[in-house]
Amino acid sequence: MTEPTAAVRDRVLSLSPGELPAYVYDLTALRAHAAAVRARLPERVELYYAAKANPEPEILAALSSYVDGYEVASGGELVHVAKAVPGRPLAFGGPGKTPAEIVTALELGVRRFHVESEYELRMLAELARQVGPDGRIAVLPRFNLPVAGSSLAASSLAMGGRPSPFGLDPAQADTVMRLLTDGSCPHLELVGVHAHLASGLRAPEQLGLAESVVDWAVRLAERHGVRLAEVNVGGGMTVDYAASEERFDWAAYGAGLAELLARHPDLTLRIEPGRSLTAYCGWYATEVLDVKPSHGEEFAVVRGGTHHLRTPATKGHDQPCTLLRVEDWPHPWARPVAGGELVTLTGQLCTPKDVLARNVPAPALRAGDRVAFGLAGAYAWNISHHDFLMHPRPGFHFLGT
């Protein structure tokens, strides 16, 4: 179990009930984790942060010293990240880019695009001609590659290797390569290939996937007589909510990438992790409002719920949590207390799906006690349905700024 850092624990216990729920981020812990990840990657591996995981400006700024740039996947993310970390390199990815978004990107100085379709490539070429940016635009076509073996079978969220809206069909590879090399797109420069195919993979599966992508990209380049400077193998490094003490093996992954690069001395690899960088630095802190029995089980209702922290409902897992006892009980009415060993923690929403964690060992849990849900630093607040039932929004606390 990932326990709150001392700074997080102190902040959670210092907040008044009216200041809960709250997101508490330990930026010192985030910087230490990002530095450790960076140290385990070979020199020719560039590290971009996928801003979709957590785009809070303080998070983006804390990562700035450890990442080579940021991957954004919408016009909104693009403008937001450009403002939060001005002057840092951005890569614009994601399907369904609009003409207005592409123009905004060009005007903001974005010079790297992950292209998702032949249509998008032609649109980017024409808009680049109209806007007339200084220098050429680096393009990496994203391909939905077939992958042999068990890599994708181990994925909790596959975005490639099967029919999907993400990326180009490999059957279009030769057409796209010709467009980028025969002078049809004079403002665009083919620099490499992008293939983010899956999420939730451990280091061995990630390495197998990277090797497959690189081999495919090299063969494609050889067929067209061009040299690729870069292959982007995406992100998707696993974060295990059921065993939060187990982290992605960055040391093994870095060593494997070094072996892969040794076979391709002119190649740079780029990775784009999101969740695996920031998940561990965040906690969703709240207060137990009520404890009650129901048909042989016990439930604790906490302030907030899955409208603030959506991941346990969408992924079907139990969010890891730490219980913090609070002795003070300022009310004249009796304080409800759990009679058994296991308690299911739910939120305040009028739906049975508002469950944060089931069968949590919580003997003698009481109303007024605090709960800190861990692994809440990624895909938490920013993907949640905030306005359902119009409960107050949580506070945000950034420690170590």
C-alpha positions as CSV (number, residue, x, y, z in Angstrom):
1,M,0.0,0.0,0.0
2,T,1.3,3.5,-0.9
3,E,1.0,5.4,2.3
4,P,0.6,9.2,2.3
5,T,3.9,11.1,2.9
6,A,4.2,12.8,6.2
7,A,3.6,16.2,4.6
8,V,0.3,14.9,3.0
9,R,-0.8,13.2,6.2
10,D,-0.3,16.4,8.2
11,R,-2.1,18.5,5.7
12,V,-5.1,16.1,5.5
13,L,-5.4,16.1,9.3
14,S,-5.1,19.9,9.5
15,L,-8.0,20.6,7.1
16,S,-11.4,21.5,8.6
17,P,-14.4,19.4,7.6
18,G,-15.5,22.4,5.5
19,E,-12.3,22.2,3.5
20,L,-12.9,18.6,2.5
21,P,-12.8,16.8,0.1
22,A,-9.5,18.0,-1.2
23,Y,-6.8,16.9,-3.6
24,V,-3.4,17.0,-2.0
25,Y,-0.3,16.7,-4.2
26,D,3.2,16.2,-2.9
27,L,5.4,17.9,-5.5
28,T,8.6,17.0,-3.7
29,A,7.7,13.3,-4.1
30,L,6.8,14.0,-7.7
31,R,10.1,15.6,-8.5
32,A,12.0,12.7,-6.8
33,H,10.0,10.1,-8.8
34,A,10.5,12.0,-12.1
35,A,14.2,12.3,-11.4
36,A,14.5,8.6,-10.7
37,V,12.7,7.7,-13.9
38,R,14.9,10.1,-16.0
39,A,18.0,8.6,-14.4
40,R,17.1,5.1,-15.6
41,L,16.5,6.0,-19.2
42,P,19.3,5.9,-21.8
43,E,20.6,9.2,-23.2
44,R,18.9,8.6,-26.6
45,V,15.4,8.2,-25.0
46,E,13.4,11.4,-24.9
47,L,10.8,11.7,-22.2
48,Y,7.6,13.6,-22.9
49,Y,4.8,13.9,-20.3
50,A,1.3,13.1,-21.5
51,A,-0.5,16.1,-20.1
52,K,-3.9,14.4,-20.3
53,A,-3.0,12.4,-17.2
54,N,-3.0,15.5,-15.0
55,P,-2.8,19.0,-16.5
56,E,-2.7,21.0,-13.3
57,P,-0.2,23.9,-13.8
58,E,1.7,23.1,-10.7
59,I,2.1,19.5,-11.8
60,L,3.3,20.6,-15.3
61,A,5.8,23.0,-13.8
62,A,7.2,20.5,-11.3
63,L,8.0,18.1,-14.1
64,S,9.7,20.7,-16.3
65,S,13.2,20.0,-15.2
66,Y,12.9,16.2,-15.8
67,V,11.0,15.9,-19.1
68,D,12.0,16.9,-22.7
69,G,8.6,18.2,-23.5
70,Y,4.8,17.7,-23.2
71,E,2.3,15.7,-25.4
72,V,-1.0,17.4,-25.8
73,A,-4.1,15.9,-27.4
74,S,-6.6,18.8,-27.9
75,G,-6.6,22.5,-28.6
76,G,-7.6,23.2,-25.0
77,E,-4.7,21.2,-23.7
78,L,-2.4,22.9,-26.1
79,V,-3.3,26.4,-25.0
80,H,-3.3,25.4,-21.3
81,V,0.1,23.7,-21.3
82,A,1.7,26.4,-23.5
83,K,0.6,28.9,-20.8
84,A,1.6,26.8,-17.8
85,V,5.1,25.9,-19.1
86,P,5.9,28.6,-21.7
87,G,8.7,27.9,-24.1
88,R,8.8,24.1,-23.5
89,P,8.5,21.8,-26.6
90,L,5.0,20.5,-27.3
91,A,3.9,17.6,-29.4
92,F,0.3,17.8,-30.7
93,G,-1.4,14.3,-30.9
94,G,-4.8,12.8,-30.7
95,P,-7.5,12.0,-33.2
96,G,-10.0,14.4,-34.7
97,K,-7.9,17.6,-34.8
98,T,-9.9,20.5,-36.1
99,P,-8.5,23.1,-38.6
100,A,-8.8,25.8,-35.9
101,E,-6.8,23.7,-33.5
102,I,-4.0,23.1,-36.0
103,V,-3.9,26.8,-36.8
104,T,-3.7,27.6,-33.1
105,A,-0.9,25.1,-32.7
106,L,1.1,26.6,-35.6
107,E,0.6,30.1,-34.4
108,L,1.8,29.1,-30.9
109,G,5.0,27.7,-32.3
110,V,4.2,24.0,-32.1
111,R,6.5,22.2,-34.6
112,R,5.7,18.6,-33.9
113,F,2.6,16.8,-34.9
114,H,1.5,13.2,-34.5
115,V,-0.7,12.6,-37.6
116,E,-3.7,10.2,-37.2
117,S,-5.0,9.9,-40.8
118,E,-4.2,10.7,-44.4
119,Y,-6.9,13.4,-44.3
120,E,-5.3,15.0,-41.3
121,L,-1.9,15.0,-43.1
122,R,-3.3,16.8,-46.1
123,M,-5.1,19.3,-43.9
124,L,-1.9,20.0,-41.9
125,A,0.1,20.4,-45.1
126,E,-2.3,23.0,-46.5
127,L,-2.7,24.9,-43.2
128,A,1.1,25.0,-42.8
129,R,1.3,26.5,-46.3
130,Q,-1.3,29.1,-45.4
131,V,0.1,30.0,-42.0
132,G,3.7,30.0,-43.3
133,P,5.5,29.1,-40.0
134,D,9.3,29.6,-39.8
135,G,10.9,26.3,-40.4
136,R,9.5,22.9,-41.4
137,I,6.9,21.0,-39.3
138,A,8.1,17.7,-37.9
139,V,5.6,15.0,-38.6
140,L,5.3,11.5,-37.1
141,P,2.5,9.4,-38.6
142,R,0.8,7.3,-35.9
143,F,0.2,3.8,-37.0
144,N,-2.2,1.2,-35.6
145,L,0.2,-1.7,-35.9
146,P,-0.5,-5.4,-35.7
147,V,1.6,-6.8,-32.8
148,A,2.5,-10.5,-32.5
149,G,2.8,-12.2,-29.2
150,S,1.2,-11.4,-25.9
151,S,2.1,-7.7,-25.4
152,L,-1.4,-6.4,-26.1
153,A,-3.1,-9.4,-24.4
154,A,-1.7,-8.1,-21.1
155,S,-3.0,-4.6,-21.7
156,S,-5.8,-3.1,-19.6
157,L,-6.6,-0.6,-22.4
158,A,-5.6,-1.5,-26.0
159,M,-5.7,1.3,-28.6
160,G,-4.0,-0.6,-31.4
161,G,-3.5,-4.0,-32.9
162,R,-7.2,-4.2,-33.7
163,P,-9.9,-2.1,-35.4
164,S,-9.8,1.3,-33.6
165,P,-10.2,5.1,-34.4
166,F,-6.6,5.7,-33.4
167,G,-3.8,6.1,-35.9
168,L,-3.4,5.0,-39.5
169,D,-4.1,1.5,-40.9
170,P,-0.7,0.0,-41.8
171,A,-2.1,-0.5,-45.3
172,Q,-1.9,3.3,-45.7
173,A,1.8,3.4,-44.7
174,D,3.2,3.5,-48.2
175,T,0.8,6.3,-49.4
176,V,1.6,8.4,-46.4
177,M,5.4,7.9,-46.8
178,R,5.2,9.0,-50.4
179,L,3.2,12.1,-49.5
180,L,5.9,13.1,-47.0
181,T,8.9,12.3,-49.2
182,D,7.9,13.2,-52.8
183,G,7.5,17.0,-52.4
184,S,3.7,16.9,-52.0
185,C,4.0,18.4,-48.5
186,P,6.8,20.9,-48.7
187,H,6.3,22.5,-45.3
188,L,6.3,19.1,-43.5
189,E,9.3,16.9,-42.6
190,L,9.0,13.2,-41.9
191,V,11.1,12.6,-38.7
192,G,9.7,9.3,-37.5
193,V,6.9,7.0,-36.7
194,H,4.5,7.0,-33.7
195,A,2.8,4.0,-32.3
196,H,1.1,4.2,-28.9
197,L,-0.8,0.9,-28.9
198,A,-1.8,0.1,-25.3
199,S,-1.8,1.1,-21.6
200,G,-1.3,-0.9,-18.4
201,L,1.7,-2.8,-19.5
202,R,4.6,-4.0,-17.4
203,A,8.2,-3.6,-18.4
204,P,8.7,-6.9,-20.3
205,E,5.5,-6.3,-22.4
206,Q,6.5,-2.6,-23.0
207,L,9.9,-3.7,-24.2
208,G,8.4,-6.3,-26.5
209,L,6.1,-3.7,-27.9
210,A,8.9,-1.2,-28.4
211,E,11.0,-3.8,-30.3
212,S,8.1,-4.7,-32.6
213,V,7.4,-1.0,-33.4
214,V,11.0,-0.2,-34.1
215,D,11.5,-3.2,-36.3
216,W,8.4,-2.3,-38.3
217,A,9.4,1.4,-38.6
218,V,12.9,0.5,-39.8
219,R,11.6,-1.9,-42.4
220,L,9.2,0.8,-43.6
221,A,11.9,3.4,-43.9
222,E,14.2,1.0,-45.7
223,R,11.5,0.2,-48.2
224,H,11.2,3.9,-49.1
225,G,14.9,4.7,-48.9
226,V,14.6,7.2,-46.1
227,R,16.2,7.4,-42.6
228,L,14.0,7.9,-39.6
229,A,15.5,9.9,-36.8
230,E,12.9,8.9,-34.2
231,V,10.5,6.2,-33.2
232,N,7.9,7.2,-30.6
233,V,6.6,4.1,-28.7
234,G,4.1,6.1,-26.6
235,G,3.3,5.5,-22.9
236,G,1.0,3.2,-21.1
237,M,3.4,2.0,-18.3
238,T,1.3,0.2,-15.7
239,V,0.1,1.6,-12.5
240,D,-1.4,-1.3,-10.4
241,Y,-4.3,-0.1,-8.2
242,A,-4.6,-3.5,-6.6
243,A,-1.0,-3.6,-5.6
244,S,0.0,0.0,-5.2
245,E,3.4,-0.8,-3.7
246,E,4.4,-2.4,-7.0
247,R,5.7,0.1,-9.5
248,F,6.7,-0.1,-13.1
249,D,10.3,-1.4,-13.4
250,W,12.0,1.6,-14.9
251,A,15.4,0.1,-14.4
252,A,14.6,-3.0,-16.5
253,Y,12.8,-0.9,-19.0
254,G,15.7,1.5,-19.4
255,A,18.2,-1.3,-19.7
256,G,16.1,-3.0,-22.4
257,L,15.7,0.2,-24.4
258,A,19.5,0.6,-24.2
259,E,19.9,-2.8,-25.8
260,L,17.4,-1.9,-28.5
261,L,19.2,1.4,-29.3
262,A,22.5,-0.4,-29.5
263,R,21.2,-2.2,-32.6
264,H,20.0,1.1,-34.1
265,P,22.8,3.7,-33.4
266,D,21.2,6.5,-35.4
267,L,17.8,6.3,-33.8
268,T,16.2,8.3,-31.0
269,L,13.4,6.7,-29.0
270,R,10.7,8.8,-27.5
271,I,8.3,7.8,-24.7
272,E,5.2,9.6,-23.5
273,P,4.2,8.3,-20.0
274,G,1.4,10.1,-18.1
275,R,-0.2,8.1,-15.3
276,S,3.0,6.3,-14.3
277,L,4.7,9.7,-13.6
278,T,2.1,11.5,-11.6
279,A,-0.3,8.9,-10.1
280,Y,1.8,8.4,-6.9
281,C,2.1,12.1,-5.9
282,G,-1.7,12.7,-5.4
283,W,-4.2,11.9,-2.7
284,Y,-8.0,12.5,-2.6
285,A,-8.7,13.3,1.1
286,T,-12.1,13.3,2.6
287,E,-14.1,12.7,5.8
288,V,-16.4,9.9,6.9
289,L,-19.9,11.3,7.2
290,D,-21.8,8.2,8.3
291,V,-21.2,4.5,9.1
292,K,-24.1,2.0,8.9
293,P,-25.0,-1.6,8.4
294,S,-26.9,-3.0,5.4
295,H,-27.9,-6.6,4.9
296,G,-24.9,-8.0,6.8
297,E,-22.4,-5.5,5.4
298,E,-21.2,-2.2,6.6
299,F,-20.9,1.0,4.6
300,A,-19.2,4.3,5.3
301,V,-20.4,7.4,3.4
302,V,-17.7,9.9,2.8
303,R,-17.8,13.5,1.6
304,G,-17.5,13.7,-2.2
305,G,-17.3,10.5,-4.2
306,T,-16.7,9.3,-7.7
307,H,-17.8,12.6,-9.2
308,H,-14.5,13.8,-7.9
309,L,-12.5,10.6,-8.3
310,R,-13.9,8.7,-11.2
311,T,-11.3,6.0,-11.8
312,P,-12.6,3.3,-9.4
313,A,-16.0,3.4,-11.1
314,T,-14.7,3.4,-14.6
315,K,-11.9,0.9,-14.1
316,G,-13.9,-1.3,-11.7
317,H,-11.2,-1.3,-9.1
318,D,-11.0,-0.4,-5.4
319,Q,-9.0,2.8,-4.9
320,P,-6.2,2.2,-2.4
321,C,-6.7,4.2,0.7
322,T,-5.3,5.0,4.2
323,L,-7.6,5.6,7.2
324,L,-6.6,8.5,9.5
325,R,-8.3,8.5,12.9
326,V,-9.7,11.8,14.3
327,E,-10.4,11.8,18.0
328,D,-12.3,15.1,18.2
329,W,-16.1,14.7,17.8
330,P,-17.7,18.2,18.3
331,H,-21.4,17.1,18.0
332,P,-23.9,16.4,20.7
333,W,-25.3,13.3,18.9
334,A,-23.8,9.8,19.0
335,R,-20.9,9.0,16.8
336,P,-21.6,6.1,14.5
337,V,-18.9,3.4,14.5
338,A,-18.2,0.3,12.4
339,G,-18.9,-2.9,14.3
340,G,-17.0,-5.3,12.0
341,E,-13.7,-5.6,10.3
342,L,-14.6,-4.7,6.7
343,V,-16.2,-1.5,5.4
344,T,-17.2,-0.4,1.9
345,L,-16.5,3.3,1.3
346,T,-19.0,5.1,-0.8
347,G,-19.6,8.7,-1.8
348,Q,-22.7,11.0,-1.6
349,L,-24.1,10.3,-5.0
350,C,-27.6,8.9,-5.6
351,T,-26.3,5.9,-7.5
352,P,-25.1,2.4,-6.3
353,K,-22.1,2.9,-8.6
354,D,-20.6,5.6,-6.4
355,V,-18.2,3.2,-4.7
356,L,-14.6,4.1,-4.0
357,A,-13.4,1.0,-2.3
358,R,-15.0,-2.3,-1.2
359,N,-14.3,-4.4,1.9
360,V,-11.6,-2.1,3.3
361,P,-10.1,-3.4,6.6
362,A,-11.4,-0.6,8.9
363,P,-12.3,-1.9,12.4
364,A,-13.9,0.7,14.5
365,L,-14.1,3.3,11.7
366,R,-16.1,6.3,12.8
367,A,-17.8,9.3,11.4
368,G,-15.4,12.2,11.5
369,D,-12.3,10.0,10.7
370,R,-10.4,10.9,7.5
371,V,-9.7,8.8,4.5
372,A,-6.8,9.5,2.0
373,F,-7.2,7.7,-1.3
374,G,-3.9,7.2,-3.0
375,L,-2.8,7.0,-6.6
376,A,-5.0,10.0,-7.2
377,G,-2.4,12.0,-9.1
378,A,-3.5,11.0,-12.6
379,Y,-6.8,10.5,-14.4
380,A,-8.7,11.6,-11.3
381,W,-10.3,15.0,-11.0
382,N,-9.7,15.9,-14.6
383,I,-11.8,13.0,-16.0
384,S,-14.6,13.1,-13.4
385,H,-18.2,14.2,-13.8
386,H,-17.9,17.2,-11.5
387,D,-21.4,18.7,-11.6
388,F,-23.6,15.6,-11.0
389,L,-25.8,16.5,-8.0
390,M,-24.0,19.9,-7.7
391,H,-21.9,19.0,-4.6
392,P,-19.1,21.5,-3.8
393,R,-15.9,21.0,-5.7
394,P,-12.8,19.8,-3.8
395,G,-10.0,22.0,-2.7
396,F,-6.5,21.7,-4.2
397,H,-3.3,21.7,-2.1
398,F,0.2,21.6,-3.6
399,L,3.0,20.8,-1.1
400,G,6.6,21.5,-1.8
401,T,6.1,24.3,-4.3
